[in-house]
């Protein structure tokens, strides 16, 4: 419920931005030439202002090449907000990714997250399938640099009622996009820790004809005891064992600075990005958050501290590390 209220507030602020236009401030240099980018995450979330967006995009350009916006199908932002955010990115030389997430954030991510008009239906329902493809096509019409059809799709594999239907739905959406926008890059993400723990590698190939880029999310300290999280240098390059020639990316990369971790431990993790990516040929690596947030509760509370800057836009140790990374390709 907290996530839903935050999404509603986010939408309300965006409506103000659309109506009034954003007030530009002096901007940083153009975006960096690198595979690093970051998810849309202004300071003071969920109580941000229009200026927080300007600051966010300035800072995003200091560290990376792109901004990614992930949103739930069941609580879509106002249509005009996509253009506003994309324009703010383009003004700074940033690429822009749009990701539609059709599964819930709760319930282990194994249920459809549908618009209210489709509540109670399933991915095999004709109305759901038509509405999903229509939404994907609307997003494709905006011509983002990357279009995501779903996030962490392997969670849905735990739901045999929904997963097979979504596999075919993703394929149908991909075919529709490619028919009208053949140059559009299409992706879908998988949760890497869960995939490793449950040996789900075979399901990747169920999406061979449904995407151009296989993307992965990763929060190595978010599963099990954070103090025991171990990340060898080949933790991400080992994806190549299962996808030796396919296009791959990391769409969410996060490590919390909350106890039992620390800012120093978080910074040490991010400092290893060059080692993690060496030789793997990732097309992009997106940090999960730029700023810390006040959103998650209970066992998910540590995710509030995945940002590389504080919620009040102060430097964390990771900020200097990310700024100082070499250009990665």
BATORRO-740637 format. One line per 4 residues: number of its first residue (from 0); for each residue x, y, z of N, C-alpha, C. Coordinates in nm, 2 decimals. Example, Ala and Ser with C-alpha at 12.3 -4.5 7.8 and 13.67 -1.06 7.14 Angstrom:
% residues 2
0) 1.32/-0.57/0.78/1.23/-0.45/0.78/1.32/-0.33/0.78; 1.28/-0.22/0.71/1.37/-0.11/0.71/1.29/0.00/0.79
% end
This chain:
% residues 329
0) 0.08/-0.12/0.00/0.00/0.00/0.00/0.09/0.13/0.00; 0.20/0.12/0.08/0.29/0.24/0.08/0.34/0.27/-0.06; 0.37/0.16/-0.14/0.42/0.18/-0.27/0.32/0.24/-0.36; 0.19/0.20/-0.34/0.08/0.25/-0.42/0.06/0.40/-0.39
4) 0.07/0.44/-0.27/0.05/0.58/-0.23/0.16/0.67/-0.29; 0.29/0.61/-0.29/0.40/0.68/-0.34/0.39/0.70/-0.49; 0.34/0.60/-0.56/0.31/0.60/-0.70/0.21/0.71/-0.74; 0.11/0.72/-0.66/0.00/0.82/-0.68/0.06/0.96/-0.66
8) 0.14/0.98/-0.56/0.20/1.11/-0.54/0.30/1.14/-0.66; 0.37/1.05/-0.70/0.46/1.06/-0.81/0.38/1.11/-0.93; 0.27/1.05/-0.96/0.19/1.09/-1.07/0.14/1.23/-1.06; 0.10/1.26/-0.93/0.04/1.40/-0.91/0.15/1.51/-0.94
12) 0.27/1.48/-0.89/0.38/1.58/-0.92/0.41/1.59/-1.06; 0.40/1.48/-1.13/0.43/1.48/-1.28/0.32/1.56/-1.35; 0.20/1.55/-1.31/0.09/1.63/-1.37/0.12/1.78/-1.36; 0.17/1.82/-1.24/0.21/1.96/-1.22/0.32/2.00/-1.32
16) 0.42/1.91/-1.33/0.53/1.94/-1.42/0.48/1.95/-1.57; 0.39/1.87/-1.60/0.33/1.87/-1.74/0.26/2.01/-1.76; 0.18/2.04/-1.66/0.10/2.16/-1.68/0.18/2.29/-1.68; 0.28/2.29/-1.60/0.36/2.42/-1.57/0.49/2.42/-1.65
20) 0.54/2.31/-1.69/0.67/2.30/-1.75/0.78/2.30/-1.64; 0.89/2.24/-1.66/0.99/2.23/-1.56/1.08/2.35/-1.57; 1.12/2.40/-1.45/1.21/2.51/-1.44/1.35/2.46/-1.45; 1.42/2.50/-1.56/1.56/2.45/-1.58/1.65/2.53/-1.49
24) 1.76/2.46/-1.45/1.86/2.52/-1.38/1.99/2.50/-1.46; 2.10/2.56/-1.41/2.23/2.54/-1.48/2.26/2.39/-1.48; 2.30/2.34/-1.59/2.32/2.20/-1.60/2.46/2.16/-1.60; 2.49/2.03/-1.56/2.62/1.98/-1.57/2.66/1.95/-1.71
28) 2.78/1.91/-1.73/2.82/1.87/-1.87/2.74/1.76/-1.92; 2.74/1.73/-2.05/2.66/1.63/-2.11/2.70/1.49/-2.06; 2.61/1.40/-2.08/2.62/1.27/-2.03/2.75/1.20/-2.06; 2.79/1.11/-1.97/2.92/1.04/-1.99/2.91/0.93/-2.10
32) 3.02/0.90/-2.16/3.02/0.79/-2.26/3.06/0.66/-2.19; 2.96/0.59/-2.14/2.98/0.47/-2.06/2.85/0.39/-2.06; 2.86/0.26/-2.02/2.75/0.18/-2.01/2.67/0.20/-1.88; 2.72/0.28/-1.79/2.66/0.30/-1.66/2.54/0.40/-1.68
36) 2.43/0.37/-1.61/2.32/0.46/-1.60/2.25/0.45/-1.47; 2.13/0.50/-1.45/2.06/0.50/-1.32/1.91/0.51/-1.34; 1.84/0.45/-1.25/1.69/0.46/-1.25/1.64/0.59/-1.20; 1.53/0.63/-1.26/1.47/0.76/-1.22/1.44/0.76/-1.07
40) 1.50/0.85/-0.99/1.49/0.84/-0.84/1.53/0.98/-0.79; 1.44/1.08/-0.79/1.48/1.21/-0.74/1.49/1.21/-0.59; 1.56/1.31/-0.54/1.58/1.33/-0.39/1.44/1.35/-0.33; 1.44/1.32/-0.20/1.32/1.34/-0.11/1.20/1.26/-0.14
44) 1.22/1.15/-0.21/1.12/1.06/-0.25/1.06/0.99/-0.12; 0.92/1.00/-0.10/0.82/1.03/-0.20/0.77/1.18/-0.20; 0.85/1.27/-0.12/0.80/1.41/-0.11/0.89/1.50/-0.19; 0.91/1.47/-0.32/1.00/1.54/-0.40/0.93/1.67/-0.46
48) 1.01/1.76/-0.52/0.96/1.88/-0.58/1.00/1.87/-0.73; 0.95/1.97/-0.81/0.99/1.97/-0.95/1.14/2.00/-0.96; 1.20/2.08/-0.87/1.34/2.10/-0.88/1.42/1.98/-0.85; 1.37/1.89/-0.77/1.44/1.76/-0.75/1.46/1.68/-0.87
52) 1.37/1.70/-0.97/1.39/1.63/-1.10/1.50/1.69/-1.18; 1.51/1.82/-1.18/1.62/1.89/-1.24/1.76/1.85/-1.19; 1.76/1.84/-1.05/1.88/1.80/-0.99/1.92/1.66/-1.02; 1.81/1.57/-1.02/1.84/1.43/-1.05/1.90/1.41/-1.19
56) 1.84/1.48/-1.29/1.89/1.46/-1.43/2.03/1.52/-1.44; 2.06/1.63/-1.37/2.20/1.68/-1.37/2.30/1.58/-1.32; 2.26/1.52/-1.20/2.35/1.43/-1.14/2.36/1.30/-1.22; 2.25/1.26/-1.28/2.26/1.14/-1.36/2.35/1.15/-1.48
60) 2.36/1.28/-1.54/2.45/1.30/-1.65/2.60/1.30/-1.60; 2.62/1.33/-1.47/2.76/1.33/-1.42/2.81/1.19/-1.41; 2.72/1.09/-1.40/2.77/0.95/-1.37/2.75/0.86/-1.48; 2.66/0.89/-1.58/2.63/0.78/-1.67/2.57/0.83/-1.81
64) 2.52/0.74/-1.88/2.48/0.77/-2.02/2.33/0.76/-2.04; 2.25/0.71/-1.94/2.11/0.68/-1.96/2.03/0.69/-1.82; 1.90/0.71/-1.84/1.81/0.70/-1.73/1.70/0.60/-1.76; 1.67/0.52/-1.67/1.57/0.42/-1.69/1.45/0.44/-1.60
68) 1.33/0.43/-1.65/1.21/0.45/-1.57/1.12/0.32/-1.57; 1.11/0.27/-1.45/1.03/0.14/-1.44/0.90/0.18/-1.37; 0.79/0.13/-1.42/0.66/0.16/-1.36/0.57/0.04/-1.37; 0.47/0.04/-1.28/0.38/-0.08/-1.27/0.26/-0.06/-1.36
72) 0.22/-0.16/-1.43/0.11/-0.16/-1.52/-0.02/-0.12/-1.45; -0.03/-0.16/-1.32/-0.15/-0.13/-1.25/-0.16/0.01/-1.19; -0.05/0.09/-1.21/-0.05/0.23/-1.16/0.03/0.31/-1.25; -0.01/0.32/-1.38/0.07/0.39/-1.47/0.08/0.54/-1.45
76) 0.19/0.61/-1.47/0.20/0.75/-1.46/0.11/0.82/-1.57; 0.08/0.95/-1.56/0.01/1.02/-1.66/0.09/1.01/-1.80; 0.02/0.99/-1.91/0.08/0.97/-2.04/0.18/1.08/-2.07; 0.14/1.21/-2.04/0.23/1.32/-2.08/0.36/1.32/-2.00
80) 0.37/1.25/-1.89/0.49/1.25/-1.81/0.61/1.18/-1.88; 0.58/1.09/-1.96/0.68/1.02/-2.03/0.76/1.12/-2.12; 0.69/1.20/-2.19/0.75/1.30/-2.28/0.83/1.40/-2.19; 0.78/1.45/-2.08/0.85/1.54/-1.99/0.98/1.48/-1.95
84) 0.97/1.36/-1.89/1.09/1.30/-1.84/1.20/1.27/-1.95; 1.15/1.23/-2.07/1.24/1.20/-2.18/1.31/1.33/-2.22; 1.23/1.44/-2.23/1.29/1.57/-2.27/1.40/1.61/-2.18; 1.37/1.59/-2.05/1.47/1.63/-1.95/1.60/1.55/-1.96
88) 1.58/1.42/-2.00/1.70/1.34/-2.02/1.77/1.38/-2.15; 1.70/1.40/-2.26/1.76/1.43/-2.39/1.84/1.57/-2.38; 1.79/1.66/-2.30/1.85/1.79/-2.29/1.99/1.78/-2.23; 2.02/1.67/-2.16/2.15/1.65/-2.10/2.23/1.54/-2.17
92) 2.18/1.50/-2.29/2.25/1.40/-2.37/2.23/1.26/-2.31; 2.13/1.24/-2.23/2.11/1.11/-2.17/2.01/1.02/-2.26; 2.04/0.90/-2.27/1.94/0.81/-2.33/1.83/0.78/-2.23; 1.72/0.72/-2.28/1.60/0.71/-2.20/1.54/0.57/-2.22
96) 1.52/0.50/-2.11/1.46/0.36/-2.12/1.33/0.37/-2.05; 1.23/0.30/-2.11/1.10/0.28/-2.04/1.07/0.13/-2.02; 1.03/0.10/-1.89/1.01/-0.04/-1.85/0.87/-0.05/-1.80; 0.79/-0.14/-1.86/0.66/-0.17/-1.81/0.67/-0.30/-1.72
100) 0.61/-0.29/-1.60/0.62/-0.40/-1.51/0.48/-0.46/-1.48; 0.44/-0.57/-1.54/0.31/-0.62/-1.53/0.29/-0.72/-1.42; 0.38/-0.74/-1.33/0.36/-0.83/-1.21/0.38/-0.75/-1.08; 0.31/-0.79/-0.98/0.31/-0.72/-0.85/0.44/-0.71/-0.79
104) 0.46/-0.61/-0.71/0.58/-0.59/-0.63/0.57/-0.68/-0.50; 0.45/-0.70/-0.46/0.42/-0.79/-0.34/0.39/-0.93/-0.38; 0.37/-1.02/-0.28/0.33/-1.16/-0.31/0.44/-1.23/-0.39; 0.57/-1.20/-0.36/0.68/-1.26/-0.43/0.68/-1.24/-0.58
108) 0.62/-1.13/-0.62/0.62/-1.09/-0.76/0.56/-1.20/-0.86; 0.47/-1.28/-0.81/0.42/-1.39/-0.89/0.27/-1.37/-0.93; 0.22/-1.25/-0.92/0.08/-1.23/-0.96/0.08/-1.11/-1.06; -0.02/-1.11/-1.15/-0.03/-1.00/-1.25/-0.06/-0.87/-1.17
112) -0.01/-0.76/-1.22/-0.04/-0.63/-1.17/-0.12/-0.56/-1.28; -0.25/-0.56/-1.28/-0.33/-0.52/-1.39/-0.40/-0.39/-1.36; -0.44/-0.31/-1.46/-0.52/-0.19/-1.44/-0.65/-0.23/-1.37; -0.71/-0.14/-1.30/-0.83/-0.17/-1.23/-0.94/-0.23/-1.31
116) -0.95/-0.18/-1.44/-1.05/-0.23/-1.53/-1.04/-0.38/-1.56; -0.92/-0.44/-1.53/-0.90/-0.58/-1.56/-0.88/-0.66/-1.43; -0.91/-0.60/-1.32/-0.88/-0.67/-1.19/-0.94/-0.81/-1.18; -0.87/-0.90/-1.13/-0.91/-1.04/-1.11/-0.89/-1.13/-1.24
120) -0.85/-1.07/-1.34/-0.82/-1.15/-1.46/-0.68/-1.20/-1.47; -0.65/-1.28/-1.57/-0.52/-1.34/-1.58/-0.46/-1.32/-1.72; -0.33/-1.36/-1.73/-0.26/-1.33/-1.85/-0.31/-1.41/-1.97; -0.39/-1.51/-1.95/-0.45/-1.59/-2.06/-0.58/-1.53/-2.11
124) -0.63/-1.42/-2.04/-0.75/-1.36/-2.07/-0.73/-1.27/-2.20; -0.83/-1.28/-2.29/-0.82/-1.21/-2.42/-0.81/-1.06/-2.39; -0.89/-1.01/-2.30/-0.89/-0.86/-2.27/-0.76/-0.82/-2.22; -0.70/-0.90/-2.13/-0.57/-0.86/-2.07/-0.46/-0.86/-2.18
128) -0.46/-0.96/-2.26/-0.36/-0.97/-2.36/-0.37/-0.85/-2.46; -0.49/-0.82/-2.50/-0.51/-0.70/-2.59/-0.47/-0.57/-2.52; -0.50/-0.56/-2.40/-0.47/-0.43/-2.33/-0.32/-0.42/-2.31; -0.25/-0.53/-2.28/-0.11/-0.53/-2.25/-0.04/-0.49/-2.38
132) -0.07/-0.55/-2.49/-0.01/-0.52/-2.62/-0.04/-0.38/-2.66; -0.16/-0.33/-2.64/-0.19/-0.19/-2.67/-0.10/-0.10/-2.59; -0.08/-0.13/-2.46/0.01/-0.05/-2.37/0.15/-0.05/-2.42; 0.20/-0.17/-2.45/0.34/-0.18/-2.50/0.35/-0.10/-2.63
136) 0.26/-0.10/-2.72/0.26/-0.03/-2.84/0.26/0.12/-2.82; 0.18/0.17/-2.72/0.18/0.31/-2.69/0.32/0.35/-2.64; 0.38/0.27/-2.56/0.52/0.30/-2.51/0.62/0.30/-2.63; 0.61/0.20/-2.71/0.70/0.19/-2.83/0.69/0.32/-2.92
140) 0.57/0.37/-2.93/0.55/0.49/-3.01/0.63/0.61/-2.96; 0.67/0.61/-2.83/0.75/0.72/-2.78/0.89/0.70/-2.81; 0.93/0.59/-2.87/1.06/0.56/-2.93/1.17/0.57/-2.82; 1.16/0.50/-2.71/1.26/0.50/-2.61/1.39/0.43/-2.66
144) 1.50/0.45/-2.61/1.62/0.38/-2.65/1.61/0.23/-2.62; 1.55/0.20/-2.51/1.52/0.06/-2.47/1.38/0.05/-2.42; 1.31/-0.05/-2.46/1.17/-0.08/-2.41/1.17/-0.21/-2.34; 1.13/-0.21/-2.21/1.13/-0.33/-2.13/0.98/-0.38/-2.12
148) 0.97/-0.51/-2.15/0.83/-0.57/-2.15/0.79/-0.62/-2.01; 0.89/-0.64/-1.92/0.86/-0.69/-1.79/0.99/-0.68/-1.70; 0.97/-0.69/-1.57/1.08/-0.69/-1.48/1.08/-0.81/-1.40; 1.20/-0.87/-1.38/1.22/-0.99/-1.30/1.12/-1.10/-1.33
152) 1.11/-1.14/-1.45/1.01/-1.23/-1.50/1.02/-1.37/-1.44; 1.14/-1.41/-1.39/1.15/-1.54/-1.34/1.08/-1.56/-1.21; 1.04/-1.45/-1.14/0.96/-1.47/-1.02/0.83/-1.53/-1.06; 0.77/-1.49/-1.17/0.64/-1.54/-1.22/0.65/-1.69/-1.25
156) 0.76/-1.75/-1.26/0.77/-1.89/-1.29/0.72/-1.98/-1.18; 0.71/-1.92/-1.06/0.65/-1.99/-0.94/0.50/-2.00/-0.95; 0.44/-1.94/-1.05/0.30/-1.94/-1.07/0.26/-2.01/-1.20; 0.24/-2.14/-1.20/0.21/-2.21/-1.32/0.08/-2.17/-1.39
160) 0.00/-2.10/-1.31/-0.13/-2.05/-1.37/-0.10/-1.93/-1.47; 0.01/-1.85/-1.44/0.03/-1.73/-1.52/0.15/-1.74/-1.61; 0.26/-1.81/-1.57/0.38/-1.80/-1.64/0.38/-1.84/-1.78; 0.32/-1.96/-1.82/0.32/-2.00/-1.96/0.24/-1.89/-2.05
164) 0.14/-1.84/-1.99/0.06/-1.74/-2.07/0.14/-1.61/-2.09; 0.22/-1.57/-1.99/0.29/-1.45/-2.01/0.41/-1.47/-2.11; 0.47/-1.59/-2.11/0.57/-1.62/-2.21/0.52/-1.60/-2.35; 0.40/-1.65/-2.38/0.34/-1.63/-2.51/0.30/-1.48/-2.53
168) 0.25/-1.42/-2.43/0.21/-1.28/-2.44/0.33/-1.19/-2.47; 0.44/-1.21/-2.40/0.56/-1.14/-2.43/0.61/-1.15/-2.58; 0.59/-1.27/-2.63/0.63/-1.30/-2.77/0.54/-1.22/-2.86; 0.41/-1.22/-2.83/0.32/-1.15/-2.92/0.34/-1.00/-2.92
172) 0.37/-0.95/-2.80/0.40/-0.81/-2.79/0.53/-0.77/-2.86; 0.63/-0.86/-2.85/0.76/-0.83/-2.92/0.74/-0.83/-3.07; 0.66/-0.93/-3.12/0.63/-0.93/-3.27/0.56/-0.81/-3.31; 0.47/-0.76/-3.23/0.39/-0.64/-3.27/0.48/-0.52/-3.27
176) 0.57/-0.51/-3.17/0.66/-0.39/-3.17/0.75/-0.39/-3.29; 0.81/-0.51/-3.32/0.91/-0.52/-3.43/0.85/-0.50/-3.56; 0.72/-0.53/-3.58/0.65/-0.51/-3.70/0.64/-0.36/-3.74; 0.61/-0.28/-3.63/0.58/-0.14/-3.66/0.71/-0.06/-3.64
180) 0.79/-0.10/-3.54/0.92/-0.03/-3.51/1.03/-0.12/-3.51; 1.08/-0.16/-3.63/1.18/-0.27/-3.64/1.31/-0.24/-3.57; 1.34/-0.11/-3.55/1.47/-0.07/-3.49/1.46/-0.06/-3.34; 1.34/-0.08/-3.28/1.33/-0.06/-3.14/1.40/-0.18/-3.06
184) 1.48/-0.14/-2.97/1.55/-0.24/-2.88/1.45/-0.28/-2.77; 1.42/-0.41/-2.76/1.33/-0.47/-2.66/1.40/-0.56/-2.57; 1.36/-0.55/-2.44/1.43/-0.63/-2.34/1.33/-0.68/-2.24; 1.37/-0.76/-2.14/1.29/-0.81/-2.03/1.39/-0.86/-1.93
188) 1.37/-0.83/-1.80/1.47/-0.86/-1.70/1.43/-0.99/-1.62; 1.54/-1.04/-1.56/1.53/-1.16/-1.48/1.61/-1.13/-1.35; 1.57/-1.18/-1.23/1.63/-1.16/-1.11/1.75/-1.26/-1.09; 1.87/-1.21/-1.09/1.99/-1.29/-1.10/2.01/-1.38/-0.97
192) 1.99/-1.32/-0.85/2.01/-1.40/-0.73/1.90/-1.52/-0.72; 1.78/-1.49/-0.76/1.68/-1.59/-0.76/1.71/-1.70/-0.86; 1.75/-1.65/-0.98/1.78/-1.75/-1.09/1.89/-1.84/-1.05; 1.99/-1.78/-0.98/2.11/-1.87/-0.94/2.06/-1.96/-0.83
196) 1.99/-1.91/-0.73/1.95/-2.00/-0.62/1.86/-2.11/-0.66; 1.77/-2.09/-0.76/1.68/-2.19/-0.80/1.71/-2.26/-0.93; 1.84/-2.23/-0.98/1.88/-2.29/-1.11/1.78/-2.28/-1.22; 1.74/-2.16/-1.25/1.63/-2.13/-1.34/1.69/-2.10/-1.48
200) 1.81/-2.13/-1.51/1.87/-2.09/-1.63/1.80/-2.13/-1.76; 1.74/-2.25/-1.75/1.67/-2.30/-1.87/1.56/-2.21/-1.92; 1.49/-2.14/-1.83/1.38/-2.07/-1.87/1.41/-1.94/-1.95; 1.54/-1.91/-1.95/1.59/-1.79/-2.03/1.55/-1.81/-2.18
204) 1.57/-1.94/-2.22/1.55/-1.96/-2.36/1.40/-1.97/-2.40; 1.31/-1.97/-2.31/1.17/-1.95/-2.34/1.14/-1.82/-2.40; 1.24/-1.72/-2.38/1.21/-1.59/-2.43/1.31/-1.55/-2.55; 1.37/-1.65/-2.61/1.46/-1.63/-2.72/1.40/-1.54/-2.83
208) 1.27/-1.56/-2.86/1.21/-1.49/-2.96/1.12/-1.38/-2.92; 1.15/-1.33/-2.79/1.06/-1.23/-2.73/1.14/-1.10/-2.69; 1.27/-1.10/-2.72/1.35/-0.98/-2.68/1.48/-0.97/-2.76; 1.54/-0.86/-2.75/1.67/-0.84/-2.82/1.78/-0.85/-2.72
212) 1.76/-0.80/-2.59/1.86/-0.80/-2.49/1.80/-0.87/-2.37; 1.88/-0.96/-2.31/1.85/-1.02/-2.18/1.90/-0.93/-2.07; 1.82/-0.88/-1.99/1.86/-0.80/-1.88/1.84/-0.87/-1.74; 1.92/-0.83/-1.65/1.92/-0.89/-1.52/1.92/-0.79/-1.41
216) 1.85/-0.81/-1.30/1.85/-0.73/-1.18/1.94/-0.80/-1.08; 2.00/-0.72/-0.99/2.09/-0.79/-0.89/2.10/-0.70/-0.77; 2.06/-0.76/-0.65/2.08/-0.70/-0.52/2.14/-0.81/-0.43; 2.27/-0.83/-0.44/2.34/-0.95/-0.38/2.32/-0.96/-0.23
220) 2.30/-0.84/-0.16/2.29/-0.85/-0.02/2.14/-0.85/0.03; 2.05/-0.86/-0.06/1.91/-0.85/-0.03/1.84/-0.99/0.00; 1.92/-1.09/-0.02/1.87/-1.23/-0.01/1.95/-1.30/0.10; 1.88/-1.35/0.21/1.96/-1.41/0.31/2.02/-1.31/0.40
224) 2.13/-1.36/0.47/2.20/-1.27/0.57/2.29/-1.18/0.49; 2.26/-1.05/0.50/2.34/-0.95/0.42/2.49/-0.96/0.46; 2.52/-0.99/0.58/2.66/-0.99/0.62/2.74/-1.10/0.56; 2.67/-1.20/0.50/2.74/-1.32/0.45/2.74/-1.32/0.29
228) 2.69/-1.21/0.23/2.68/-1.20/0.09/2.82/-1.20/0.03; 2.85/-1.29/-0.06/2.98/-1.30/-0.13/2.96/-1.28/-0.28; 3.04/-1.20/-0.34/3.03/-1.17/-0.48/3.16/-1.18/-0.55; 3.19/-1.30/-0.61/3.32/-1.32/-0.68/3.32/-1.23/-0.80
232) 3.44/-1.21/-0.86/3.46/-1.13/-0.97/3.38/-1.17/-1.09; 3.35/-1.30/-1.10/3.28/-1.35/-1.22/3.13/-1.37/-1.20; 3.08/-1.30/-1.09/2.94/-1.31/-1.05/2.85/-1.28/-1.16; 2.88/-1.17/-1.24/2.80/-1.13/-1.35/2.85/-1.18/-1.49
236) 2.97/-1.19/-1.50/3.03/-1.24/-1.63/2.99/-1.39/-1.65; 2.95/-1.46/-1.54/2.91/-1.60/-1.55/2.78/-1.61/-1.63; 2.71/-1.50/-1.64/2.59/-1.50/-1.73/2.62/-1.56/-1.86; 2.74/-1.54/-1.91/2.79/-1.58/-2.04/2.79/-1.73/-2.05
240) 2.79/-1.80/-1.94/2.78/-1.95/-1.95/2.65/-2.00/-2.01; 2.55/-1.92/-1.99/2.41/-1.95/-2.03/2.37/-1.88/-2.15; 2.43/-1.76/-2.18/2.40/-1.68/-2.29/2.53/-1.64/-2.36; 2.60/-1.73/-2.42/2.73/-1.70/-2.47/2.74/-1.59/-2.58
244) 2.64/-1.58/-2.66/2.65/-1.48/-2.77/2.54/-1.38/-2.77; 2.44/-1.40/-2.69/2.33/-1.31/-2.69/2.36/-1.17/-2.63; 2.29/-1.07/-2.66/2.30/-0.94/-2.60/2.25/-0.94/-2.45; 2.33/-0.89/-2.36/2.30/-0.89/-2.22/2.32/-0.75/-2.15
248) 2.25/-0.73/-2.04/2.26/-0.61/-1.97/2.23/-0.63/-1.82; 2.26/-0.53/-1.74/2.22/-0.53/-1.60/2.13/-0.41/-1.58; 2.00/-0.44/-1.56/1.90/-0.33/-1.56/1.88/-0.27/-1.42; 1.91/-0.34/-1.31/1.91/-0.29/-1.18/2.02/-0.35/-1.10
252) 2.11/-0.26/-1.05/2.22/-0.31/-0.97/2.22/-0.23/-0.83; 2.21/-0.30/-0.72/2.20/-0.23/-0.60/2.27/-0.31/-0.48; 2.31/-0.23/-0.39/2.37/-0.28/-0.26/2.34/-0.18/-0.15; 2.28/-0.22/-0.05/2.23/-0.13/0.06/2.34/-0.08/0.15
256) 2.33/0.04/0.20/2.43/0.09/0.29/2.37/0.08/0.44; 2.25/0.02/0.45/2.19/0.01/0.58/2.26/-0.11/0.66; 2.26/-0.11/0.79/2.32/-0.22/0.87/2.26/-0.35/0.83; 2.33/-0.46/0.83/2.47/-0.47/0.88/2.58/-0.42/0.78
260) 2.53/-0.36/0.67/2.62/-0.30/0.57/2.66/-0.16/0.62; 2.72/-0.08/0.53/2.77/0.05/0.56/2.79/0.13/0.43; 2.81/0.26/0.44/2.85/0.33/0.32/2.98/0.28/0.26; 3.07/0.24/0.35/3.20/0.19/0.30/3.18/0.06/0.23
264) 3.10/-0.03/0.28/3.08/-0.16/0.22/3.01/-0.14/0.08; 2.91/-0.05/0.08/2.84/-0.02/-0.05/2.94/0.03/-0.15; 3.02/0.13/-0.11/3.12/0.19/-0.20/3.22/0.08/-0.25; 3.26/-0.01/-0.17/3.35/-0.11/-0.21/3.29/-0.21/-0.31
268) 3.16/-0.23/-0.30/3.09/-0.31/-0.40/3.09/-0.24/-0.53; 3.05/-0.11/-0.54/3.04/-0.04/-0.66/3.18/-0.02/-0.73; 3.28/-0.01/-0.64/3.41/0.01/-0.70/3.46/-0.11/-0.78; 3.39/-0.23/-0.76/3.43/-0.35/-0.84/3.35/-0.36/-0.97
272) 3.27/-0.26/-1.01/3.20/-0.27/-1.13/3.29/-0.30/-1.25; 3.41/-0.23/-1.26/3.49/-0.27/-1.38/3.53/-0.41/-1.38; 3.56/-0.47/-1.26/3.59/-0.61/-1.26/3.47/-0.70/-1.29; 3.35/-0.66/-1.24/3.23/-0.74/-1.27/3.20/-0.74/-1.42
276) 3.22/-0.63/-1.49/3.18/-0.62/-1.63/3.29/-0.66/-1.73; 3.41/-0.68/-1.68/3.52/-0.70/-1.78/3.50/-0.82/-1.87; 3.50/-0.80/-1.99/3.49/-0.91/-2.09/3.35/-0.96/-2.12; 3.25/-0.91/-2.04/3.12/-0.97/-2.05/3.04/-0.90/-2.16
280) 3.08/-0.78/-2.20/3.01/-0.70/-2.31/2.86/-0.67/-2.27; 2.84/-0.62/-2.15/2.71/-0.57/-2.11/2.67/-0.45/-2.20; 2.55/-0.44/-2.24/2.51/-0.32/-2.32/2.48/-0.20/-2.23; 2.43/-0.23/-2.11/2.42/-0.12/-2.02/2.41/-0.18/-1.88
284) 2.45/-0.10/-1.78/2.45/-0.14/-1.64/2.38/-0.02/-1.57; 2.26/-0.04/-1.52/2.18/0.06/-1.45/2.18/0.05/-1.30; 2.22/0.15/-1.23/2.21/0.15/-1.09/2.07/0.16/-1.04; 2.03/0.09/-0.94/1.89/0.08/-0.90/1.83/0.21/-0.85
288) 1.91/0.29/-0.78/1.87/0.42/-0.73/1.98/0.52/-0.73; 1.95/0.64/-0.76/2.05/0.75/-0.74/2.04/0.80/-0.59; 1.92/0.83/-0.55/1.90/0.87/-0.41/1.83/0.77/-0.33; 1.86/0.76/-0.20/1.79/0.68/-0.11/1.64/0.73/-0.11
292) 1.55/0.64/-0.06/1.41/0.67/-0.06/1.35/0.64/0.08; 1.23/0.69/0.10/1.15/0.65/0.22/1.03/0.58/0.16; 1.03/0.45/0.14/0.93/0.38/0.07/0.90/0.25/0.13; 1.01/0.17/0.15/0.99/0.03/0.19/0.98/0.01/0.34
296) 0.91/-0.09/0.38/0.89/-0.12/0.52/0.92/-0.27/0.55; 0.94/-0.30/0.68/0.96/-0.44/0.72/1.08/-0.50/0.67; 1.08/-0.62/0.62/1.20/-0.69/0.57/1.26/-0.63/0.45; 1.18/-0.54/0.38/1.23/-0.47/0.26/1.30/-0.33/0.29
300) 1.30/-0.30/0.42/1.34/-0.16/0.46/1.48/-0.13/0.41; 1.57/-0.23/0.41/1.71/-0.20/0.37/1.72/-0.15/0.22; 1.61/-0.17/0.14/1.62/-0.13/0.00/1.60/0.03/0.00; 1.56/0.09/0.10/1.55/0.24/0.11/1.69/0.30/0.09
304) 1.80/0.22/0.12/1.93/0.28/0.13/2.02/0.22/0.02; 1.96/0.19/-0.10/2.04/0.14/-0.21/2.10/0.26/-0.29; 2.05/0.38/-0.27/2.10/0.49/-0.35/2.25/0.52/-0.32; 2.31/0.60/-0.41/2.45/0.64/-0.40/2.46/0.78/-0.34
308) 2.34/0.85/-0.32/2.33/0.97/-0.25/2.21/0.96/-0.15; 2.22/1.04/-0.04/2.11/1.03/0.06/1.98/1.08/0.01; 1.87/1.06/0.08/1.74/1.11/0.04/1.74/1.26/0.04; 1.83/1.33/0.11/1.84/1.47/0.11/1.94/1.52/0.01
312) 1.99/1.44/-0.07/2.09/1.47/-0.18/2.23/1.50/-0.13; 2.27/1.44/-0.02/2.41/1.46/0.02/2.49/1.34/-0.04; 2.62/1.36/-0.05/2.70/1.26/-0.10/2.71/1.14/-0.01; 2.70/1.02/-0.06/2.74/0.90/0.01/2.88/0.86/-0.04
316) 2.95/0.77/0.03/3.08/0.73/-0.02/3.07/0.67/-0.16; 2.96/0.61/-0.20/2.95/0.55/-0.33/2.94/0.65/-0.44; 2.90/0.78/-0.41/2.89/0.88/-0.51/3.03/0.90/-0.57; 3.12/0.93/-0.49/3.26/0.95/-0.54/3.31/0.84/-0.62
320) 3.28/0.72/-0.57/3.33/0.60/-0.65/3.27/0.59/-0.79; 3.14/0.61/-0.80/3.07/0.60/-0.93/3.12/0.72/-1.02; 3.13/0.84/-0.97/3.18/0.95/-1.05/3.32/0.92/-1.10; 3.40/0.85/-1.02/3.53/0.83/-1.06/3.56/0.70/-1.14
324) 3.45/0.63/-1.17/3.47/0.51/-1.25/3.52/0.55/-1.39; 3.60/0.46/-1.45/3.64/0.49/-1.59/3.53/0.47/-1.68; 3.54/0.52/-1.80/3.43/0.50/-1.90/3.43/0.35/-1.94; 3.32/0.29/-1.92/3.31/0.14/-1.94/3.23/0.12/-2.07
328) 3.27/0.02/-2.15/3.20/-0.01/-2.28/3.19/-0.16/-2.29
% end
